[in-house]
Amino acid sequence: MVYETFHDQTNLADGWYQTRILPVIHRRICNVALLGHSMGIYITGSWKLPVIMVGFGMFLLFDRATFHSRAINRIA
């Protein structure tokens, strides 16, 4: 039920925002946080957070796509 409530409130603009804008903001925050420090932040290791944000944004973009294939529907 919680997923459906959140899902109904999202739209295509939210998907583009999460896919394009949030990784840029995250990169700038990490650059400022790491300025002058030789140690890293755990969440930025291997680009964990930007990958999650882009993945969720792409999920929102392609969520409305429907597949009319028996094989794909059976796998899903």
Summary of the structure (lengths in Angstrom):
residues: 76
radius of gyration: 16.9
end to end distance: 20.3
largest distance: 55.6
contacts: 155
relative contact order: 0.16
helix: 75%
strand: 0%
